[in-house]
Every structure is written in C-alpha cells, then in structure tokens.
Amino acid sequence: KNLINRMRGVERDVIDKPGQDGSQGGAPFYKPQADEVEIFQAAYAKRLPVMLKGPTGCGKTRFLEHVAHTLGQPLVTVSCHEDLTSSDLVGRFLLEGEETVWQDGPLTRSVKEGAICYLDEIVEARTDTTVVIHPLTDHRRQLPLDKKSQIIDAHEDFMLVISYNPGYQTVLKDLKPSTKQRFVGIHFDYPSEEVEREIVAKESGGLDADRVEKLVAAGRKARALKDHGLEEATSTRALAYAGELMQAGLSPRVACRAAMIAPITDDPELIQALEEIFDAHF
Ligand code: ADP
C-alpha cells in the first residue's frame, strides 16, 4: 500500500474546477499587464498550445487560474521538478492486491476530460516528458500511451500550457527549438509600478495606500539588484507577502526582511544592500 501511495505521489496536480474562488465574478483576481488575456483567449479558441514566459512570481500561474475560470474550463496544474518523468504525466500500471491496474496521470486525464493542463516549469522535468507532449502540440492532438500500446485523441476542449523561465535556462537544460516553435508564446514580466500597487493593495487584503506606495517603490529598487549578484529578483509575490505580513501587524521593517530578504539571499553584502533600500523607504 505504501508503495502504491508513494507512486501516487505523482498526484501533485491540483484540479481547479471553475466557480470555486471569491473575487472578480468568482474568478481569481488577476490584473492584466498588456494584451495577454486576449492572446490566450484567441489561442484557446483555436486550441493552440501556449507557453507562458517570464520570471518567477510575476503572475503566470495566477493569470492562468483567472483565464481558465473565465473560460469555464477546469485547470490541471503539474509543478514540474527534476525527478518528474513521462510516466508521472501519462500514467502507469500499479499493483493493487493481486492485480495490476492502469492509473492515468494528470496529462492523460486532462486529454481525456478536456481540461487545460498546465506544466509549470517544464524544463525542470526529465527530457522524456517533452517527447510525450510533442504529438499533442501539433494538428494530431494525440497522446501516445506506449505502455498500453494505445493512442488517445485529445478531447476537443483540451489545451496544453507550459511555463518557461528564460532566466533559469542553461545550455544544458533548455527546450529544443523544435519544441518551442510549437507553442504560442505569451511574455510576462513584473508589472508596471501602478499595476503592482494595485496588486499589492488587493493581495495584502487592503494595506493603506501610503505603505503600498512605499513598499512597491522599495521593491522595485530591490529588484534592480538582480543584476548585481542577486539570483532571484524581488517578485510581485514577495511584495504581496510583505504587504500581508504588515496587514497581520508586523512592522514594515520586519515584514520586508521576512518576505523579501531572508528567502532570497544569504550573502551578507546583499542582505545589507537590501536592508538599506527598505530602511530608506520606511
Ligand atoms: P508565477 O506563476 O509567475 O511564478 P504567480 O502567478 O504564482 O507567479 O504569482 C505570484 C503572486 O503574485 C500571486 O499569487 C499574486 O498574489 C501576485 N500577482 C502577480 N502578478 C499578479 C497580477 N497581474 N494580478 C494579480 N496578482 C498577481
């Protein structure tokens, strides 16, 4: 049983049925940055596979949750990681008592049921995963289940979405150009200052305008340190967290350190540089 459960550790996917969330007519709150919603809707109308490109924490996942909800489509999210294999996506035979039973993976279920399947950070996964998505990304829209010697045609509502963080990729780990070409690309970046303020105000649960303004201004300065040795830039997510911590009663100083410094660096010089930025704003 343990073994089965361990193998079922595959079930990292989250099935998000439409109609579960609170804001924006039930859709998860998303503030558009440019024309990403229109591009996605057009791609969905034609069932073209989509690639969301951009740095971590800039809103790609939230965007997809939002558009899936407005389209009334279920969303299956798989967070990819270096041990993720094609079997984790497609499915495998499991031993149940005396019997072996086939269990569909999250990709197969999406293909059959007509969901939007989101492979978050696909490049992290083993290369065999990109092989299984290939026939799904062209006009065939088919998923081969090699172990079952079966090929399934995708449900007409099925759509494949991947995310891709150009900053992370190295020459060793990148999508093949032939794979990239099969996707419609939507570019994301950290939002403009004005949009970011709106996001932080909303996500923090109503932090006052004065602190929102200072927080966002400081965050944007901190973000600029990315080119000076900081591996991970201060994300919109981190700003939202800092806002939430302030709303929960922490001082700006403590909240900024906890949400925007501690998680991203251990380097004493960078810590000091970041502290100076935040202290100058509050
Ligand atoms: P990514 O998938 O790019 O790593 P997320 O979608 O998880 O980033 O975004 C992280 C958090 O930042 C969200 O949970 C949300 O609080 C906030 N956020 C970022 N951009 C937006 C946006 N445009 N609208 C609403 N919230 C946003």
Residues whose N, C-alpha, C, O or C-beta is under 5 A from the ligand:
A	BS01	ADP	F29 Y30 K31 P32 P55 T56 G57 C58 G59 K60 T61 R62 F63 I199 E203 T236 R237 A240
